[in-house]
Amino acid sequence: MAGNVEAAAPVGARPERDTKARSGWRGGARIWEETEQRAKKLKSGPDADQYRKLPKRKVVLLMGYSGKGYHGMQRNVGSSQFKTIEDDLVAALVQSGCIPENHGEDMRKMSFQRCARTDKGVSAAGQVVSLKVWLIDDILEKINSHLPPHIRILGLKRVTGGFNSKNKCDARTYLYMLPTFAFAHKDRDAQDESYRLSADTLRRVNALLARYKGTHNFHNFTSQKGPREASARRYVLDMFCEEPFVREGMEFAVIKVKGQSFMTHQIRKMVGLVVAVVKGYAPESLLERSWGEAKVDVPKAPGLGLVLERVHFDKYNQRFGSDGLHEPLDWTREEAGAAAFKEQHIYPTIVSTERQEGSMARWLSTLPVHDFDATAHAAAGLGAKTPSPPGDSD
């Protein structure tokens, strides 16, 4: 019956798709075949070699970089005034043939995500970014060939399609390298490179750093966070200062801190407050008060010595690392390369910049400007009116 309806209907009344269907076995077939052939030629032609048969896969890249001269890690698309690490990285990805040019213009197209957004001047030896790329031959060598020597891709691993380096990260480990005269007492010790850190002072520094461990309200250690915002509470797994060492006649020490996540300037303020206490500018009790609701003026140490050393993906590794299909995100093989990169590009930059610009010395000269006593009096007055229950700052 359907056939009778079609036969009775005038030719001009037939649906357009029906006309195509009827002609598809005649001249239309040639049109479709020619169109399909042109499409195949476009994909496999010499002008599109970078696209042919290359699988686009989600990967993570292990990065090292010296942050001096850069306005942080994160790219500011459309702004050429402030250069970032991602500007150089994206350019290298495009030039090496890992991503098409339009992905460089809109990073969402390659599902790009960084594990940590490092600030201006901050370096990294273990930054991890996730993105989709074409798995070209010799991919690491080709990307690195388009990067400056102070930015290196140290490793690459395949991950699950929905992997997000920021959301899947369990913890981050930073180090802060500083000249030890930062711990010299303001009244008793030399305030220059002749200073050497004593065992007693190192023990005191570590006792103060250990008090950061656990969950605290760090609203005073960042900006634009209120004391009652849940996101201001952060968990610190460990924090300690290693034995000092001498570089170019100046003694340095490295503070390491591991936490689930950190807010903007949090680590620099954690270091800054301990320095202020050890030097004798701030009372030790200020540490506890800084976790309360009262506003506390916490000094912020320079960004020069801060380095993202490692990011941790323990939960991801437990779920996918031994399933036989995915690699665990374990960078043991890359540790030697990361250590060499620090020795060649990060530590020398910190040492030479400190010697030439004296960023730590200049910052230390601002500590007397902070009125820690006024903060203490204000906190005491507030406490007299509304005493806090024991353990409230934790």
C-alpha positions in Angstrom: 0.0 0.0 0.0 2.9 2.3 0.7 4.1 1.7 -2.8 0.7 2.8 -4.2 0.8 6.0 -2.3 4.3 6.8 -3.6 3.2 6.1 -7.2 0.1 8.3 -6.9 1.9 11.2 -5.4 3.1 13.9 -7.8 6.8 14.0 -8.4 7.2 17.5 -7.0 5.6 16.4 -3.7 8.1 13.7 -2.9 10.3 14.4 0.1 13.8 15.5 -0.7 15.4 12.6 1.2 13.3 10.1 -0.8 14.6 11.6 -4.1 18.1 11.2 -2.8 17.4 7.6 -1.8 16.0 6.8 -5.2 18.9 8.4 -7.0 21.5 7.0 -4.7 21.7 3.9 -6.9 22.2 6.0 -10.0 24.2 9.3 -10.3 23.9 10.1 -6.6 26.1 7.1 -5.8 29.0 8.7 -7.8 28.5 12.0 -5.9 28.6 10.3 -2.5 31.6 8.2 -3.5 33.5 11.2 -4.8 32.7 13.2 -1.6 33.9 10.4 0.6 37.1 9.9 -1.4 37.8 13.7 -1.2 37.4 13.5 2.6 39.7 10.5 2.9 42.3 12.3 0.7 42.1 15.4 3.0 42.8 13.3 6.1 45.7 11.3 4.6 47.1 13.9 2.2 50.6 15.3 2.6 49.2 18.6 4.1 47.6 16.6 7.0 50.4 14.2 7.8 50.3 15.2 11.5 46.6 14.1 11.7 46.9 10.7 9.9 46.3 7.6 11.9 47.6 9.2 15.1 45.6 8.1 18.2 44.7 11.0 20.5 45.2 9.7 24.1 45.0 11.2 27.6 48.4 11.4 29.1 50.2 13.1 32.0 53.5 15.0 31.6 56.0 15.3 34.5 57.5 18.8 34.3 60.4 20.7 35.7 60.9 24.4 35.4 62.6 27.4 36.9 60.0 30.0 37.5 62.2 33.1 37.5 61.0 35.6 34.9 57.5 34.0 34.6 54.2 35.2 36.1 53.3 31.7 37.4 52.3 28.5 35.7 48.8 29.2 34.5 48.3 30.6 31.0 46.4 33.9 30.5 44.9 33.4 27.1 44.8 36.7 25.1 47.3 38.4 27.4 50.9 38.7 26.1 52.0 41.1 28.8 52.6 38.5 31.4 54.5 35.4 30.2 53.7 32.1 32.0 55.2 28.6 31.9 52.1 27.3 30.0 52.7 29.8 27.2 56.0 28.1 26.4 54.6 24.6 27.0 51.6 25.1 24.7 53.8 26.6 21.9 56.1 23.6 22.1 53.1 21.1 22.0 51.9 22.8 18.8 55.3 23.1 17.2 56.1 19.4 17.9 52.9 18.2 16.3 51.3 16.9 19.5 48.2 19.0 19.3 46.6 21.1 16.5 47.0 24.8 16.6 43.4 25.5 17.6 43.9 23.4 20.8 46.6 25.8 21.7 44.2 28.7 21.4 41.5 26.9 23.5 43.1 24.6 26.0 39.8 23.0 26.9 39.8 21.2 23.6 42.7 19.1 24.8 41.2 18.6 28.3 44.3 20.4 29.8 44.6 20.5 33.6 47.6 21.4 35.8 48.0 19.7 39.2 49.2 22.9 40.9 49.0 26.5 39.9 52.3 27.9 41.0 52.7 31.6 41.6 55.0 34.2 40.1 58.7 33.1 40.4 57.9 29.7 41.9 59.7 26.7 40.4 58.9 23.0 40.0 60.7 19.7 39.8 57.5 17.6 39.8 54.6 19.4 38.3 52.1 17.2 36.5 49.7 18.2 33.8 47.0 16.1 32.1 46.0 16.5 28.5 45.0 14.7 25.3 47.8 14.5 22.6 48.7 12.7 19.5 51.2 10.0 20.5 53.8 10.9 17.9 57.2 9.1 17.8 59.9 10.4 20.1 57.3 12.6 21.7 59.4 13.7 24.7 62.4 14.6 22.6 60.3 16.6 20.2 58.5 18.6 22.8 61.7 19.3 24.7 63.4 20.4 21.4 60.9 23.4 21.3 61.3 24.3 25.0 63.9 26.5 26.6 66.5 24.6 28.7 64.9 25.8 32.0 61.7 24.0 31.2 61.8 20.2 30.7 59.3 17.4 30.2 60.8 14.7 32.4 58.3 11.9 31.9 55.1 10.8 30.3 52.5 8.2 31.2 49.1 7.1 29.8 46.1 7.6 32.1 42.4 6.9 32.1 40.3 8.9 29.7 38.6 10.9 32.5 41.7 11.6 34.4 42.1 15.1 35.8 45.5 15.9 37.4 44.1 18.4 39.8 41.1 16.4 41.0 43.0 13.1 41.3 45.9 14.5 43.3 45.9 13.3 46.9 48.7 15.5 48.2 51.5 17.8 47.1 55.0 18.2 48.4 56.8 21.5 48.3 60.3 22.6 49.3 61.3 26.1 50.4 65.0 26.8 50.1 66.3 29.8 52.0 69.6 31.2 53.4 70.0 30.2 57.0 70.7 33.8 58.1 66.9 34.1 57.9 66.9 32.2 61.3 69.6 34.4 62.9 68.2 36.1 66.0 67.7 39.8 65.4 69.7 40.8 68.6 72.3 38.1 69.0 73.5 36.8 65.6 75.1 38.1 62.4 72.6 39.0 59.8 74.6 38.0 56.7 76.2 35.0 54.9 78.7 34.5 57.6 75.9 33.0 59.8 75.8 29.3 60.3 72.7 27.5 61.7 73.3 25.8 65.0 71.9 22.4 66.0 69.8 24.1 68.8 68.3 26.6 66.4 67.5 23.9 63.8 65.7 21.9 66.6 63.7 24.9 67.5 62.8 25.6 63.8 61.6 22.0 63.5 59.6 22.1 66.7 57.7 25.1 65.3 57.2 23.6 61.9 55.9 20.4 63.4 53.0 22.4 65.0 51.6 23.0 61.5 50.9 19.3 61.2 47.2 18.3 61.2 44.1 20.2 60.2 44.0 24.0 60.9 42.1 27.0 59.8 44.6 28.8 57.6 42.4 31.8 56.7 45.2 34.2 57.9 47.7 32.5 55.5 45.9 33.6 52.3 43.7 36.3 51.0 40.0 36.5 50.4 39.2 33.7 52.8 37.0 34.3 55.8 37.6 32.5 59.1 34.4 30.5 58.9 34.9 29.3 55.3 35.2 25.5 55.2 37.8 25.8 52.4 40.2 27.6 54.7 40.7 24.4 56.7 43.7 22.5 55.3 45.4 19.3 56.3 49.2 19.3 56.6 50.8 15.8 56.7 54.4 16.8 57.5 56.7 19.8 57.7 60.4 19.9 58.6 63.7 21.6 57.9 66.6 19.5 56.6 70.3 19.9 57.5 71.9 23.0 56.1 74.5 23.0 53.3 76.8 25.6 51.7 76.6 27.0 48.2 79.0 29.6 46.9 80.0 30.5 50.5 76.4 31.0 51.7 74.6 28.5 53.9 71.2 27.4 52.9 68.5 25.0 54.3 65.5 23.3 52.7 62.1 23.2 54.4 59.8 20.5 53.1 56.0 20.4 53.5 53.5 17.9 52.4 49.8 18.6 52.5 46.5 17.6 50.7 46.4 21.1 49.1 47.5 24.6 49.7 46.0 28.0 49.1 47.6 31.0 47.5 50.6 32.2 49.5 49.9 29.7 52.3 53.3 28.0 52.4 55.2 31.3 52.1 53.3 32.7 55.1 53.8 29.4 57.0 57.5 29.9 56.5 57.3 33.6 57.1 55.7 33.3 60.5 58.2 30.7 61.8 61.1 33.0 60.6 59.5 35.9 62.5 59.2 33.8 65.7 62.8 32.4 65.5 64.3 35.8 64.8 62.5 37.2 67.9 60.0 39.5 66.2 56.8 37.6 67.0 55.8 35.6 70.1 55.5 31.9 69.7 51.8 32.1 70.8 51.1 33.9 67.5 51.2 30.5 65.8 48.1 29.2 67.7 46.3 32.5 67.4 46.7 32.6 63.7 44.4 29.6 63.4 41.6 31.3 65.3 39.0 33.6 63.9 40.8 36.9 64.8 42.7 38.6 62.0 46.4 38.1 62.3 49.1 39.9 60.3 51.2 37.0 59.0 54.4 38.0 57.0 54.8 36.4 53.6 58.3 35.1 52.7 59.6 35.7 49.2 58.5 33.4 46.4 62.0 32.8 45.1 62.8 29.7 47.2 59.5 27.9 46.7 59.6 24.7 44.6 56.8 22.2 43.8 58.8 19.0 44.3 56.2 16.2 43.9 52.5 15.4 43.5 50.9 12.3 44.8 48.2 10.1 43.3 47.9 7.3 45.9 44.1 6.6 45.4 44.4 6.5 41.7 47.3 4.1 41.9 45.4 1.8 44.2 42.5 1.6 41.8 44.2 1.6 38.4 47.9 1.1 39.0 47.7 -2.7 39.1 44.8 -3.4 36.8 47.0 -4.5 34.0 45.7 -1.8 31.7 47.1 1.4 33.2 50.5 2.5 34.5 50.8 3.6 38.1 51.7 7.2 38.5 55.1 6.4 40.1 58.0 8.5 38.9 60.8 6.5 40.5 62.6 6.1 37.1 62.4 9.8 36.6 63.7 10.8 40.0 67.3 11.0 38.8 66.3 13.4 36.0 64.3 15.5 38.3 67.2 15.7 40.8 69.6 16.7 38.0 67.2 19.3 36.8 67.0 20.9 40.3 70.8 20.9 40.6 71.3 22.4 37.1 68.4 24.9 36.8 66.6 25.5 40.1 69.1 25.6 43.0 71.7 27.7 41.1 69.0 30.2 40.1 67.9 30.5 43.8 71.5 31.0 44.9 72.5 33.5 42.2 69.3 35.5 42.5 69.7 35.7 46.3 73.3 36.8 45.9 72.5 39.4 43.2 69.1 40.7 44.4 69.1 39.8 48.1 65.4 39.0 48.1 65.5 37.3 51.5 67.6 40.1 53.1 65.2 42.7 51.8 62.2 40.9 53.1 63.8 40.4 56.5 64.2 44.1 56.8 60.4 44.5 56.6 59.7 42.3 59.6 60.1 45.1 62.2 57.3 47.0 60.4 54.8 44.2 61.5 53.2 45.1 64.8 52.8 41.7 66.3 52.2 43.1 69.8 49.2 45.0 68.6 47.8 41.8 67.2 48.4 40.1 70.5 46.7 42.9 72.5 43.7 42.8 70.1 43.4 39.0 70.4 43.7 39.3 74.2 40.9 41.9 74.3 38.7 39.7 72.1 39.4 36.7 74.3 38.4 38.6 77.4 34.9 39.2 75.9 34.3 35.8 74.3 36.7 33.2 75.5 37.3 30.4 73.0 36.8 26.8 74.2 39.9 24.6 74.4 41.1 23.3 71.1 39.0 25.7 69.1 41.9 26.7 66.9 42.4 23.2 65.7 
